[in-house]
Amino acid sequence: MAQQGRLINFNPGPAVLPLEVMKKAQAELLDLRGCGLSILETSHRSKDYEAVHNETIAKIRKLLGVGEEFRVLFMGGGASSQFAIVPMNYLTKDTSADYIITGAWGEKAVKEAKLHGKVNIAATTEDNKQYKRIPKQEELKLDPGAVYCHYTSNNTIFGSQWQYTPKAGVPLVCDMSSDFLSRPVSMPAHGIIYAGAQKNAGPAGVTIVLIHKDFLAKSREDIPIIFRYKTHDKDNSLYNTPPCFAIYLVNLVMDWILENDGLQGMKKRNEEKGKLLYGTIDKHPDFFRAPVAKDSRSLMNVVFRLPSEDLETKFVSEGKAARFIGLKGHRSVGGIRVSMYNAISPEDIARLVQFMEDFAKKNS
Ligand SMILES: *Cc1c(COP(=O)(O)O)cnc(C)c1O
């Protein structure tokens, strides 16, 4: 629930964090668990920090229902670095990977992969610079010899999301930045899942990488040491200084998710919000128009258009006056985008849809 002074934050990332988490961090900021120092001042080699670090790993595993077979790494450089680090660790000029492109982030991942090896575009749903859907399994033109198959589970900019796990026959590598921990995941199909924390899991600064130990074993050792997955695994992500404060906040967010019924709880919460928001859009087809195919709609980033760009500008500015922030669509898509990550409550969305109803009535 909103607190006085705080806006309802629909920013796409960095994004809203649970209020309880922010309050906990505030209360502990000067003295972490009685150690006499702030987490901001603590050595990453200290017992106090290491406890936070290892708890965070354990909670991520617990939420995803995996054991030690999935290594959990904390890396820097954002999800964008993983676009390069994945192919660096797995491709050579003689080997190939499959890429499924469903939006702008996938395009960027392909550009990096091409610098290291061959890329087979297994599918792209690009249509006139727009991506409005997720491909069906039977559309995928997979290469049985691929080292891995990369996809983007949620398209933050275009507002689409995979509703099934693709079957590739080779390890899946997923950029899960914008829907990580928003619903249960079929883990065994994946070799790597990576996510910049700042959408759903915490603040900017840490990139969470889950990597299966068998897939890890196949990663290259003839690349710069700092970029090898094996380096970070061997030293439990303490090869160099990790983003301690960001990891600490992720730890608190993991507690919040666990307290709210884990990933099943998040799924239920996100479906409830989706029903409210898409329900309102569909109820007024002459006023609100969602460009993404119904079977591909995202529960994290909801993109829609109004009858004119003028009305969209008015919607954003009146929204601001009503204390809704971050409603403007990405510049490459236009229109409105409501990013409603885990920390956005159904009550927040109920307030937004009331605003939408009033706006449609006044402006129709
Ligand atoms: C935000 C985002 C990225 C980029 O993340 P950075 O941490 O800024 O590099 C990549 N992929 C997806 C799906 C995203 O939403």
The ligand as a Gaussian input file, in Angstrom:
#p B3LYP/6-31G(d) Opt

LIG

0 1
 C       16.271000      -4.306000     -18.224000
 C       16.554000      -5.493000     -19.032000
 C       17.842000      -5.775000     -19.516000
 C       19.013000      -4.848000     -19.298000
 O       19.431000      -4.925000     -17.998000
 P       20.730000      -4.116000     -17.497000
 O       20.869000      -4.647000     -16.111000
 O       20.409000      -2.680000     -17.605000
 O       21.874000      -4.498000     -18.372000
 C       18.020000      -6.928000     -20.231000
 N       16.999000      -7.761000     -20.487000
 C       15.756000      -7.521000     -20.042000
 C       14.651000      -8.486000     -20.356000
 C       15.491000      -6.385000     -19.307000
 O       14.243000      -6.133000     -18.863000

